[in-house]
Amino acid sequence: MVQQKIDYLVKKLPFKNNVKALADSETDGFVKIIIGKKYGEILGAHILCSTATDMISEIVNIMETEGMIVELANACHPHPTLSEVVMDVAQDLVLEWYKVNKK
């Protein structure tokens, strides 16, 4: 097995502040996304909630097409839905990624 040193950024947000999660009393869980520090490509994600299997495909599709975090952050996420947490994480990562790569 070959090990690679990859610089990355990671952001994790809980569902406890999401309006839909509060309304459904489903505030346990989180969304975490990992991106490459240089290009902003999505390296991986974790979603822990009752609808995680419905939500992960959006992230996987962007990964499969070698998309960047900016594309996920700009995608439409209806309100109120749990998928808004995916958008919040993505938008936070975009801001962090821009700060790191600002030269």
Gaussian input, Z-matrix of N, CA and C with variables (Angstrom, degrees):
# hf/3-21g

backbone

0 1
 N
 C     1     B1
 C     2     B2     1     A1
 N     3     B3     2     A2     1     D1
 C     4     B4     3     A3     2     D2
 C     5     B5     4     A4     3     D3
 N     6     B6     5     A5     4     D4
 C     7     B7     6     A6     5     D5
 C     8     B8     7     A7     6     D6
 N     9     B9     8     A8     7     D7
 C    10    B10     9     A9     8     D8
 C    11    B11    10    A10     9     D9
 N    12    B12    11    A11    10    D10
 C    13    B13    12    A12    11    D11
 C    14    B14    13    A13    12    D12
 N    15    B15    14    A14    13    D13
 C    16    B16    15    A15    14    D14
 C    17    B17    16    A16    15    D15
 N    18    B18    17    A17    16    D16
 C    19    B19    18    A18    17    D17
 C    20    B20    19    A19    18    D18
 N    21    B21    20    A20    19    D19
 C    22    B22    21    A21    20    D20
 C    23    B23    22    A22    21    D21
 N    24    B24    23    A23    22    D22
 C    25    B25    24    A24    23    D23
 C    26    B26    25    A25    24    D24
 N    27    B27    26    A26    25    D25
 C    28    B28    27    A27    26    D26
 C    29    B29    28    A28    27    D27
 N    30    B30    29    A29    28    D28
 C    31    B31    30    A30    29    D29
 C    32    B32    31    A31    30    D30
 N    33    B33    32    A32    31    D31
 C    34    B34    33    A33    32    D32
 C    35    B35    34    A34    33    D33
 N    36    B36    35    A35    34    D34
 C    37    B37    36    A36    35    D35
 C    38    B38    37    A37    36    D36
 N    39    B39    38    A38    37    D37
 C    40    B40    39    A39    38    D38
 C    41    B41    40    A40    39    D39
 N    42    B42    41    A41    40    D40
 C    43    B43    42    A42    41    D41
 C    44    B44    43    A43    42    D42
 N    45    B45    44    A44    43    D43
 C    46    B46    45    A45    44    D44
 C    47    B47    46    A46    45    D45
 N    48    B48    47    A47    46    D46
 C    49    B49    48    A48    47    D47
 C    50    B50    49    A49    48    D48
 N    51    B51    50    A50    49    D49
 C    52    B52    51    A51    50    D50
 C    53    B53    52    A52    51    D51
 N    54    B54    53    A53    52    D52
 C    55    B55    54    A54    53    D53
 C    56    B56    55    A55    54    D54
 N    57    B57    56    A56    55    D55
 C    58    B58    57    A57    56    D56
 C    59    B59    58    A58    57    D57
 N    60    B60    59    A59    58    D58
 C    61    B61    60    A60    59    D59
 C    62    B62    61    A61    60    D60
 N    63    B63    62    A62    61    D61
 C    64    B64    63    A63    62    D62
 C    65    B65    64    A64    63    D63
 N    66    B66    65    A65    64    D64
 C    67    B67    66    A66    65    D65
 C    68    B68    67    A67    66    D66
 N    69    B69    68    A68    67    D67
 C    70    B70    69    A69    68    D68
 C    71    B71    70    A70    69    D69
 N    72    B72    71    A71    70    D70
 C    73    B73    72    A72    71    D71
 C    74    B74    73    A73    72    D72
 N    75    B75    74    A74    73    D73
 C    76    B76    75    A75    74    D74
 C    77    B77    76    A76    75    D75
 N    78    B78    77    A77    76    D76
 C    79    B79    78    A78    77    D77
 C    80    B80    79    A79    78    D78
 N    81    B81    80    A80    79    D79
 C    82    B82    81    A81    80    D80
 C    83    B83    82    A82    81    D81
 N    84    B84    83    A83    82    D82
 C    85    B85    84    A84    83    D83
 C    86    B86    85    A85    84    D84
 N    87    B87    86    A86    85    D85
 C    88    B88    87    A87    86    D86
 C    89    B89    88    A88    87    D87
 N    90    B90    89    A89    88    D88
 C    91    B91    90    A90    89    D89
 C    92    B92    91    A91    90    D90
 N    93    B93    92    A92    91    D91
 C    94    B94    93    A93    92    D92
 C    95    B95    94    A94    93    D93
 N    96    B96    95    A95    94    D94
 C    97    B97    96    A96    95    D95
 C    98    B98    97    A97    96    D96
 N    99    B99    98    A98    97    D97
 C   100   B100    99    A99    98    D98
 C   101   B101   100   A100    99    D99
 N   102   B102   101   A101   100   D100
 C   103   B103   102   A102   101   D101
 C   104   B104   103   A103   102   D102
 N   105   B105   104   A104   103   D103
 C   106   B106   105   A105   104   D104
 C   107   B107   106   A106   105   D105
 N   108   B108   107   A107   106   D106
 C   109   B109   108   A108   107   D107
 C   110   B110   109   A109   108   D108
 N   111   B111   110   A110   109   D109
 C   112   B112   111   A111   110   D110
 C   113   B113   112   A112   111   D111
 N   114   B114   113   A113   112   D112
 C   115   B115   114   A114   113   D113
 C   116   B116   115   A115   114   D114
 N   117   B117   116   A116   115   D115
 C   118   B118   117   A117   116   D116
 C   119   B119   118   A118   117   D117
 N   120   B120   119   A119   118   D118
 C   121   B121   120   A120   119   D119
 C   122   B122   121   A121   120   D120
 N   123   B123   122   A122   121   D121
 C   124   B124   123   A123   122   D122
 C   125   B125   124   A124   123   D123
 N   126   B126   125   A125   124   D124
 C   127   B127   126   A126   125   D125
 C   128   B128   127   A127   126   D126
 N   129   B129   128   A128   127   D127
 C   130   B130   129   A129   128   D128
 C   131   B131   130   A130   129   D129
 N   132   B132   131   A131   130   D130
 C   133   B133   132   A132   131   D131
 C   134   B134   133   A133   132   D132
 N   135   B135   134   A134   133   D133
 C   136   B136   135   A135   134   D134
 C   137   B137   136   A136   135   D135
 N   138   B138   137   A137   136   D136
 C   139   B139   138   A138   137   D137
 C   140   B140   139   A139   138   D138
 N   141   B141   140   A140   139   D139
 C   142   B142   141   A141   140   D140
 C   143   B143   142   A142   141   D141
 N   144   B144   143   A143   142   D142
 C   145   B145   144   A144   143   D143
 C   146   B146   145   A145   144   D144
 N   147   B147   146   A146   145   D145
 C   148   B148   147   A147   146   D146
 C   149   B149   148   A148   147   D147
 N   150   B150   149   A149   148   D148
 C   151   B151   150   A150   149   D149
 C   152   B152   151   A151   150   D150
 N   153   B153   152   A152   151   D151
 C   154   B154   153   A153   152   D152
 C   155   B155   154   A154   153   D153
 N   156   B156   155   A155   154   D154
 C   157   B157   156   A156   155   D155
 C   158   B158   157   A157   156   D156
 N   159   B159   158   A158   157   D157
 C   160   B160   159   A159   158   D158
 C   161   B161   160   A160   159   D159
 N   162   B162   161   A161   160   D160
 C   163   B163   162   A162   161   D161
 C   164   B164   163   A163   162   D162
 N   165   B165   164   A164   163   D163
 C   166   B166   165   A165   164   D164
 C   167   B167   166   A166   165   D165
 N   168   B168   167   A167   166   D166
 C   169   B169   168   A168   167   D167
 C   170   B170   169   A169   168   D168
 N   171   B171   170   A170   169   D169
 C   172   B172   171   A171   170   D170
 C   173   B173   172   A172   171   D171
 N   174   B174   173   A173   172   D172
 C   175   B175   174   A174   173   D173
 C   176   B176   175   A175   174   D174
 N   177   B177   176   A176   175   D175
 C   178   B178   177   A177   176   D176
 C   179   B179   178   A178   177   D177
 N   180   B180   179   A179   178   D178
 C   181   B181   180   A180   179   D179
 C   182   B182   181   A181   180   D180
 N   183   B183   182   A182   181   D181
 C   184   B184   183   A183   182   D182
 C   185   B185   184   A184   183   D183
 N   186   B186   185   A185   184   D184
 C   187   B187   186   A186   185   D185
 C   188   B188   187   A187   186   D186
 N   189   B189   188   A188   187   D187
 C   190   B190   189   A189   188   D188
 C   191   B191   190   A190   189   D189
 N   192   B192   191   A191   190   D190
 C   193   B193   192   A192   191   D191
 C   194   B194   193   A193   192   D192
 N   195   B195   194   A194   193   D193
 C   196   B196   195   A195   194   D194
 C   197   B197   196   A196   195   D195
 N   198   B198   197   A197   196   D196
 C   199   B199   198   A198   197   D197
 C   200   B200   199   A199   198   D198
 N   201   B201   200   A200   199   D199
 C   202   B202   201   A201   200   D200
 C   203   B203   202   A202   201   D201
 N   204   B204   203   A203   202   D202
 C   205   B205   204   A204   203   D203
 C   206   B206   205   A205   204   D204
 N   207   B207   206   A206   205   D205
 C   208   B208   207   A207   206   D206
 C   209   B209   208   A208   207   D207
 N   210   B210   209   A209   208   D208
 C   211   B211   210   A210   209   D209
 C   212   B212   211   A211   210   D210
 N   213   B213   212   A212   211   D211
 C   214   B214   213   A213   212   D212
 C   215   B215   214   A214   213   D213
 N   216   B216   215   A215   214   D214
 C   217   B217   216   A216   215   D215
 C   218   B218   217   A217   216   D216
 N   219   B219   218   A218   217   D217
 C   220   B220   219   A219   218   D218
 C   221   B221   220   A220   219   D219
 N   222   B222   221   A221   220   D220
 C   223   B223   222   A222   221   D221
 C   224   B224   223   A223   222   D222
 N   225   B225   224   A224   223   D223
 C   226   B226   225   A225   224   D224
 C   227   B227   226   A226   225   D225
 N   228   B228   227   A227   226   D226
 C   229   B229   228   A228   227   D227
 C   230   B230   229   A229   228   D228
 N   231   B231   230   A230   229   D229
 C   232   B232   231   A231   230   D230
 C   233   B233   232   A232   231   D231
 N   234   B234   233   A233   232   D232
 C   235   B235   234   A234   233   D233
 C   236   B236   235   A235   234   D234
 N   237   B237   236   A236   235   D235
 C   238   B238   237   A237   236   D236
 C   239   B239   238   A238   237   D237
 N   240   B240   239   A239   238   D238
 C   241   B241   240   A240   239   D239
 C   242   B242   241   A241   240   D240
 N   243   B243   242   A242   241   D241
 C   244   B244   243   A243   242   D242
 C   245   B245   244   A244   243   D243
 N   246   B246   245   A245   244   D244
 C   247   B247   246   A246   245   D245
 C   248   B248   247   A247   246   D246
 N   249   B249   248   A248   247   D247
 C   250   B250   249   A249   248   D248
 C   251   B251   250   A250   249   D249
 N   252   B252   251   A251   250   D250
 C   253   B253   252   A252   251   D251
 C   254   B254   253   A253   252   D252
 N   255   B255   254   A254   253   D253
 C   256   B256   255   A255   254   D254
 C   257   B257   256   A256   255   D255
 N   258   B258   257   A257   256   D256
 C   259   B259   258   A258   257   D257
 C   260   B260   259   A259   258   D258
 N   261   B261   260   A260   259   D259
 C   262   B262   261   A261   260   D260
 C   263   B263   262   A262   261   D261
 N   264   B264   263   A263   262   D262
 C   265   B265   264   A264   263   D263
 C   266   B266   265   A265   264   D264
 N   267   B267   266   A266   265   D265
 C   268   B268   267   A267   266   D266
 C   269   B269   268   A268   267   D267
 N   270   B270   269   A269   268   D268
 C   271   B271   270   A270   269   D269
 C   272   B272   271   A271   270   D270
 N   273   B273   272   A272   271   D271
 C   274   B274   273   A273   272   D272
 C   275   B275   274   A274   273   D273
 N   276   B276   275   A275   274   D274
 C   277   B277   276   A276   275   D275
 C   278   B278   277   A277   276   D276
 N   279   B279   278   A278   277   D277
 C   280   B280   279   A279   278   D278
 C   281   B281   280   A280   279   D279
 N   282   B282   281   A281   280   D280
 C   283   B283   282   A282   281   D281
 C   284   B284   283   A283   282   D282
 N   285   B285   284   A284   283   D283
 C   286   B286   285   A285   284   D284
 C   287   B287   286   A286   285   D285
 N   288   B288   287   A287   286   D286
 C   289   B289   288   A288   287   D287
 C   290   B290   289   A289   288   D288
 N   291   B291   290   A290   289   D289
 C   292   B292   291   A291   290   D290
 C   293   B293   292   A292   291   D291
 N   294   B294   293   A293   292   D292
 C   295   B295   294   A294   293   D293
 C   296   B296   295   A295   294   D294
 N   297   B297   296   A296   295   D295
 C   298   B298   297   A297   296   D296
 C   299   B299   298   A298   297   D297
 N   300   B300   299   A299   298   D298
 C   301   B301   300   A300   299   D299
 C   302   B302   301   A301   300   D300
 N   303   B303   302   A302   301   D301
 C   304   B304   303   A303   302   D302
 C   305   B305   304   A304   303   D303
 N   306   B306   305   A305   304   D304
 C   307   B307   306   A306   305   D305
 C   308   B308   307   A307   306   D306

   B1=1.4501
   B2=1.5279
   B3=1.3235
   B4=1.4590
   B5=1.5256
   B6=1.3083
   B7=1.4603
   B8=1.5168
   B9=1.3378
   B10=1.4477
   B11=1.5187
   B12=1.3116
   B13=1.4533
   B14=1.5224
   B15=1.3071
   B16=1.4554
   B17=1.5260
   B18=1.3325
   B19=1.4534
   B20=1.5223
   B21=1.3138
   B22=1.4558
   B23=1.5239
   B24=1.3249
   B25=1.4548
   B26=1.5202
   B27=1.3141
   B28=1.4552
   B29=1.5224
   B30=1.3233
   B31=1.4634
   B32=1.5177
   B33=1.3202
   B34=1.4621
   B35=1.5240
   B36=1.3360
   B37=1.4580
   B38=1.5309
   B39=1.3234
   B40=1.4671
   B41=1.5317
   B42=1.3053
   B43=1.4572
   B44=1.5200
   B45=1.3298
   B46=1.4621
   B47=1.5275
   B48=1.3434
   B49=1.4539
   B50=1.5275
   B51=1.3064
   B52=1.4587
   B53=1.5273
   B54=1.3287
   B55=1.4649
   B56=1.5309
   B57=1.3191
   B58=1.4754
   B59=1.5237
   B60=1.3273
   B61=1.4668
   B62=1.5218
   B63=1.3143
   B64=1.4735
   B65=1.5240
   B66=1.3325
   B67=1.4672
   B68=1.5206
   B69=1.3313
   B70=1.4633
   B71=1.5222
   B72=1.3361
   B73=1.4714
   B74=1.5331
   B75=1.3201
   B76=1.4742
   B77=1.5261
   B78=1.3076
   B79=1.4652
   B80=1.5265
   B81=1.3134
   B82=1.4622
   B83=1.5225
   B84=1.3146
   B85=1.4499
   B86=1.5137
   B87=1.3435
   B88=1.4623
   B89=1.5160
   B90=1.3273
   B91=1.4603
   B92=1.5173
   B93=1.3274
   B94=1.4605
   B95=1.5281
   B96=1.3413
   B97=1.4571
   B98=1.5289
   B99=1.3256
   B100=1.4590
   B101=1.5338
   B102=1.3457
   B103=1.4612
   B104=1.5241
   B105=1.3202
   B106=1.4561
   B107=1.5196
   B108=1.3037
   B109=1.4608
   B110=1.5321
   B111=1.3121
   B112=1.4655
   B113=1.5233
   B114=1.3360
   B115=1.4596
   B116=1.5306
   B117=1.3257
   B118=1.4579
   B119=1.5162
   B120=1.3453
   B121=1.4620
   B122=1.5302
   B123=1.3131
   B124=1.4617
   B125=1.5217
   B126=1.3205
   B127=1.4655
   B128=1.5226
   B129=1.3163
   B130=1.4523
   B131=1.5125
   B132=1.3160
   B133=1.4609
   B134=1.5231
   B135=1.3170
   B136=1.4524
   B137=1.5204
   B138=1.3055
   B139=1.4637
   B140=1.5185
   B141=1.3025
   B142=1.4563
   B143=1.5219
   B144=1.3285
   B145=1.4699
   B146=1.5270
   B147=1.3143
   B148=1.4638
   B149=1.5277
   B150=1.3276
   B151=1.4629
   B152=1.5342
   B153=1.3067
   B154=1.4669
   B155=1.5261
   B156=1.3210
   B157=1.4669
   B158=1.5209
   B159=1.3241
   B160=1.4587
   B161=1.5236
   B162=1.3107
   B163=1.4585
   B164=1.5315
   B165=1.3023
   B166=1.4672
   B167=1.5296
   B168=1.3180
   B169=1.4708
   B170=1.5198
   B171=1.3107
   B172=1.4617
   B173=1.5340
   B174=1.3105
   B175=1.4598
   B176=1.5294
   B177=1.3079
   B178=1.4684
   B179=1.5286
   B180=1.3214
   B181=1.4706
   B182=1.5224
   B183=1.3140
   B184=1.4648
   B185=1.5271
   B186=1.3273
   B187=1.4699
   B188=1.5238
   B189=1.3182
   B190=1.4684
   B191=1.5237
   B192=1.3202
   B193=1.4630
   B194=1.5270
   B195=1.3432
   B196=1.4612
   B197=1.5224
   B198=1.3404
   B199=1.4515
   B200=1.5171
   B201=1.3172
   B202=1.4591
   B203=1.5224
   B204=1.3174
   B205=1.4632
   B206=1.5279
   B207=1.3153
   B208=1.4674
   B209=1.5311
   B210=1.3225
   B211=1.4682
   B212=1.5164
   B213=1.3101
   B214=1.4630
   B215=1.5253
   B216=1.3164
   B217=1.4629
   B218=1.5245
   B219=1.3291
   B220=1.4634
   B221=1.5233
   B222=1.3240
   B223=1.4659
   B224=1.5288
   B225=1.3232
   B226=1.4641
   B227=1.5286
   B228=1.3377
   B229=1.4611
   B230=1.5208
   B231=1.3240
   B232=1.4632
   B233=1.5277
   B234=1.3210
   B235=1.4681
   B236=1.5211
   B237=1.2843
   B238=1.4626
   B239=1.5227
   B240=1.3106
   B241=1.4606
   B242=1.5210
   B243=1.3136
   B244=1.4594
   B245=1.5249
   B246=1.3293
   B247=1.4657
   B248=1.5226
   B249=1.3072
   B250=1.4620
   B251=1.5261
   B252=1.3215
   B253=1.4626
   B254=1.5248
   B255=1.3307
   B256=1.4647
   B257=1.5268
   B258=1.3347
   B259=1.4568
   B260=1.5288
   B261=1.3236
   B262=1.4682
   B263=1.5295
   B264=1.3152
   B265=1.4598
   B266=1.5285
   B267=1.3250
   B268=1.4622
   B269=1.5322
   B270=1.3152
   B271=1.4678
   B272=1.5233
   B273=1.3183
   B274=1.4652
   B275=1.5334
   B276=1.3287
   B277=1.4669
   B278=1.5279
   B279=1.3135
   B280=1.4633
   B281=1.5244
   B282=1.3162
   B283=1.4675
   B284=1.5259
   B285=1.3098
   B286=1.4656
   B287=1.5286
   B288=1.3301
   B289=1.4591
   B290=1.5288
   B291=1.3316
   B292=1.4727
   B293=1.5279
   B294=1.3177
   B295=1.4753
   B296=1.5256
   B297=1.3254
   B298=1.4689
   B299=1.5237
   B300=1.3201
   B301=1.4644
   B302=1.5248
   B303=1.3057
   B304=1.4628
   B305=1.5328
   B306=1.3055
   B307=1.4691
   B308=1.4901
   A1=108.92
   A2=115.53
   A3=121.64
   A4=108.85
   A5=115.40
   A6=119.55
   A7=108.92
   A8=115.37
   A9=121.11
   A10=109.28
   A11=116.12
   A12=119.91
   A13=106.95
   A14=116.12
   A15=121.59
   A16=108.21
   A17=116.42
   A18=120.00
   A19=107.96
   A20=115.55
   A21=119.11
   A22=111.07
   A23=114.15
   A24=123.13
   A25=106.65
   A26=116.59
   A27=120.59
   A28=109.55
   A29=114.89
   A30=120.77
   A31=108.55
   A32=115.09
   A33=121.35
   A34=108.35
   A35=116.28
   A36=121.19
   A37=109.93
   A38=116.59
   A39=120.70
   A40=111.37
   A41=116.01
   A42=121.61
   A43=112.80
   A44=118.25
   A45=121.07
   A46=114.23
   A47=118.08
   A48=120.94
   A49=113.42
   A50=117.50
   A51=122.37
   A52=109.79
   A53=116.68
   A54=122.48
   A55=112.10
   A56=117.60
   A57=121.88
   A58=110.70
   A59=117.04
   A60=120.97
   A61=110.26
   A62=116.84
   A63=120.74
   A64=110.98
   A65=116.91
   A66=121.10
   A67=112.04
   A68=116.83
   A69=122.36
   A70=113.09
   A71=117.08
   A72=122.51
   A73=111.26
   A74=115.35
   A75=123.12
   A76=109.28
   A77=116.74
   A78=120.33
   A79=114.21
   A80=117.83
   A81=119.97
   A82=109.25
   A83=115.97
   A84=120.42
   A85=113.49
   A86=114.40
   A87=120.71
   A88=110.85
   A89=114.51
   A90=123.00
   A91=106.69
   A92=116.99
   A93=122.63
   A94=107.95
   A95=115.50
   A96=120.74
   A97=108.24
   A98=115.01
   A99=122.65
   A100=107.40
   A101=116.07
   A102=120.14
   A103=110.53
   A104=115.68
   A105=121.03
   A106=109.67
   A107=116.38
   A108=122.05
   A109=112.48
   A110=117.13
   A111=120.22
   A112=113.29
   A113=117.29
   A114=120.79
   A115=114.54
   A116=118.24
   A117=120.69
   A118=114.10
   A119=116.30
   A120=119.15
   A121=109.82
   A122=116.43
   A123=120.58
   A124=108.57
   A125=115.97
   A126=122.15
   A127=112.09
   A128=116.78
   A129=119.95
   A130=111.53
   A131=115.52
   A132=120.77
   A133=109.79
   A134=114.54
   A135=122.32
   A136=107.24
   A137=116.27
   A138=121.08
   A139=106.80
   A140=114.90
   A141=120.24
   A142=108.24
   A143=115.85
   A144=122.87
   A145=107.94
   A146=115.57
   A147=119.81
   A148=112.86
   A149=118.42
   A150=121.23
   A151=112.14
   A152=117.20
   A153=121.43
   A154=112.31
   A155=117.42
   A156=119.75
   A157=111.99
   A158=117.75
   A159=121.48
   A160=111.78
   A161=116.76
   A162=121.29
   A163=114.32
   A164=117.95
   A165=120.75
   A166=112.89
   A167=117.71
   A168=120.07
   A169=112.70
   A170=117.64
   A171=120.97
   A172=110.78
   A173=115.75
   A174=120.97
   A175=110.55
   A176=116.62
   A177=121.35
   A178=110.94
   A179=117.52
   A180=120.14
   A181=111.78
   A182=117.32
   A183=119.91
   A184=110.34
   A185=116.67
   A186=119.81
   A187=110.85
   A188=117.36
   A189=121.83
   A190=112.26
   A191=117.24
   A192=120.60
   A193=111.37
   A194=115.21
   A195=122.61
   A196=112.36
   A197=114.58
   A198=120.61
   A199=111.63
   A200=114.22
   A201=121.12
   A202=110.36
   A203=114.93
   A204=121.26
   A205=111.25
   A206=117.01
   A207=121.01
   A208=110.32
   A209=116.69
   A210=120.39
   A211=111.61
   A212=117.16
   A213=120.65
   A214=110.50
   A215=116.77
   A216=120.82
   A217=111.96
   A218=116.85
   A219=120.77
   A220=114.01
   A221=117.28
   A222=120.77
   A223=110.61
   A224=115.51
   A225=121.30
   A226=110.23
   A227=116.23
   A228=123.07
   A229=107.72
   A230=117.83
   A231=121.51
   A232=112.45
   A233=114.79
   A234=121.73
   A235=108.25
   A236=119.78
   A237=128.96
   A238=111.45
   A239=116.86
   A240=122.72
   A241=109.52
   A242=115.91
   A243=120.19
   A244=111.28
   A245=116.87
   A246=119.87
   A247=112.45
   A248=117.71
   A249=120.18
   A250=111.37
   A251=116.96
   A252=119.75
   A253=109.73
   A254=117.76
   A255=121.44
   A256=108.74
   A257=116.50
   A258=120.83
   A259=111.22
   A260=117.14
   A261=121.06
   A262=111.57
   A263=116.46
   A264=120.69
   A265=109.84
   A266=116.36
   A267=120.95
   A268=110.98
   A269=117.21
   A270=119.88
   A271=111.63
   A272=117.38
   A273=120.47
   A274=111.13
   A275=115.65
   A276=119.84
   A277=112.21
   A278=117.11
   A279=120.28
   A280=109.86
   A281=116.78
   A282=120.05
   A283=111.23
   A284=116.46
   A285=120.92
   A286=110.97
   A287=116.27
   A288=121.57
   A289=110.94
   A290=117.41
   A291=120.88
   A292=110.94
   A293=117.27
   A294=120.34
   A295=111.21
   A296=115.92
   A297=121.10
   A298=111.60
   A299=117.16
   A300=121.09
   A301=113.47
   A302=117.57
   A303=121.32
   A304=108.67
   A305=115.79
   A306=119.58
   A307=110.91
   D1=130.07
   D2=179.48
   D3=-96.03
   D4=126.98
   D5=177.68
   D6=-95.06
   D7=140.00
   D8=178.63
   D9=-118.67
   D10=143.35
   D11=173.92
   D12=-96.12
   D13=110.69
   D14=-178.80
   D15=-117.39
   D16=123.06
   D17=173.84
   D18=-76.41
   D19=132.92
   D20=-176.00
   D21=-142.24
   D22=165.07
   D23=172.44
   D24=-122.25
   D25=146.95
   D26=-179.26
   D27=-138.59
   D28=142.76
   D29=176.41
   D30=-138.20
   D31=138.73
   D32=-179.44
   D33=-135.17
   D34=129.80
   D35=176.63
   D36=-129.52
   D37=140.72
   D38=178.60
   D39=-83.31
   D40=164.23
   D41=176.60
   D42=-82.58
   D43=-7.54
   D44=-172.36
   D45=-62.28
   D46=-18.24
   D47=178.93
   D48=-103.84
   D49=4.44
   D50=-178.48
   D51=-86.74
   D52=131.16
   D53=-175.99
   D54=-59.78
   D55=-44.08
   D56=-179.62
   D57=-65.48
   D58=-41.64
   D59=178.53
   D60=-63.40
   D61=-40.92
   D62=178.00
   D63=-64.77
   D64=-43.39
   D65=-179.76
   D66=-64.30
   D67=-34.76
   D68=-178.96
   D69=-90.44
   D70=-1.00
   D71=-174.59
   D72=54.42
   D73=40.59
   D74=179.91
   D75=-122.57
   D76=58.77
   D77=-173.22
   D78=-90.99
   D79=-3.45
   D80=176.67
   D81=-74.34
   D82=145.35
   D83=175.29
   D84=111.25
   D85=-179.44
   D86=-175.15
   D87=-162.41
   D88=168.91
   D89=170.21
   D90=-123.05
   D91=130.77
   D92=177.24
   D93=-131.44
   D94=132.16
   D95=179.19
   D96=-127.97
   D97=140.28
   D98=-179.82
   D99=-118.29
   D100=129.67
   D101=179.80
   D102=-127.46
   D103=156.28
   D104=173.50
   D105=-70.29
   D106=135.63
   D107=-175.55
   D108=-67.76
   D109=-34.33
   D110=-174.88
   D111=-79.61
   D112=-48.53
   D113=-173.09
   D114=-107.74
   D115=-14.00
   D116=-179.32
   D117=79.82
   D118=16.97
   D119=177.85
   D120=-73.52
   D121=146.91
   D122=-179.95
   D123=-80.28
   D124=120.21
   D125=-179.12
   D126=-93.75
   D127=-28.32
   D128=-178.43
   D129=-179.30
   D130=170.96
   D131=179.67
   D132=-157.63
   D133=153.75
   D134=173.59
   D135=-130.41
   D136=133.52
   D137=173.46
   D138=-130.50
   D139=126.66
   D140=178.81
   D141=-123.80
   D142=103.49
   D143=175.94
   D144=-172.01
   D145=175.30
   D146=-175.97
   D147=-68.79
   D148=-21.07
   D149=-179.11
   D150=-113.84
   D151=24.17
   D152=-176.95
   D153=-57.84
   D154=-38.45
   D155=-178.55
   D156=-65.72
   D157=-26.15
   D158=176.58
   D159=-80.40
   D160=-26.85
   D161=-173.11
   D162=-92.27
   D163=-26.72
   D164=-172.23
   D165=-70.50
   D166=-26.35
   D167=-175.66
   D168=-61.23
   D169=-33.31
   D170=177.95
   D171=-59.15
   D172=-43.84
   D173=-179.62
   D174=-71.08
   D175=-43.14
   D176=-179.87
   D177=-61.09
   D178=-41.19
   D179=179.21
   D180=-60.97
   D181=-40.40
   D182=178.09
   D183=-68.74
   D184=-38.52
   D185=177.16
   D186=-62.52
   D187=-44.09
   D188=-177.68
   D189=-64.70
   D190=-29.57
   D191=-179.97
   D192=-95.81
   D193=12.80
   D194=179.32
   D195=55.49
   D196=37.87
   D197=177.99
   D198=-78.11
   D199=174.25
   D200=-178.64
   D201=-112.00
   D202=167.05
   D203=-179.03
   D204=-60.88
   D205=-29.10
   D206=179.49
   D207=-59.47
   D208=-38.95
   D209=-179.93
   D210=-65.50
   D211=-39.39
   D212=177.74
   D213=-68.36
   D214=-40.68
   D215=-179.65
   D216=-65.34
   D217=-31.46
   D218=-178.24
   D219=-89.21
   D220=-6.64
   D221=-179.29
   D222=-70.25
   D223=151.92
   D224=179.89
   D225=-71.61
   D226=129.29
   D227=175.76
   D228=-130.23
   D229=105.10
   D230=-174.85
   D231=-60.66
   D232=156.79
   D233=177.82
   D234=-119.26
   D235=135.68
   D236=-5.01
   D237=-92.06
   D238=127.27
   D239=174.49
   D240=-144.93
   D241=160.27
   D242=175.25
   D243=-69.08
   D244=-25.00
   D245=-178.84
   D246=-66.22
   D247=-13.33
   D248=175.55
   D249=-61.45
   D250=-27.23
   D251=178.36
   D252=-67.36
   D253=-35.53
   D254=175.07
   D255=-60.05
   D256=-45.68
   D257=178.90
   D258=-62.54
   D259=-43.65
   D260=-179.77
   D261=-60.80
   D262=-44.21
   D263=178.16
   D264=-63.34
   D265=-45.75
   D266=-179.23
   D267=-61.82
   D268=-43.97
   D269=179.80
   D270=-65.34
   D271=-40.43
   D272=176.48
   D273=-61.94
   D274=-41.06
   D275=178.72
   D276=-66.29
   D277=-37.82
   D278=177.88
   D279=-60.70
   D280=-45.32
   D281=178.58
   D282=-61.02
   D283=-44.37
   D284=179.22
   D285=-64.76
   D286=-41.77
   D287=-180.00
   D288=-63.42
   D289=-43.10
   D290=177.22
   D291=-61.56
   D292=-40.95
   D293=179.35
   D294=-62.39
   D295=-43.76
   D296=-179.06
   D297=-65.57
   D298=-37.30
   D299=-174.31
   D300=-97.15
   D301=3.82
   D302=177.81
   D303=-73.64
   D304=121.80
   D305=-178.57
   D306=-134.86

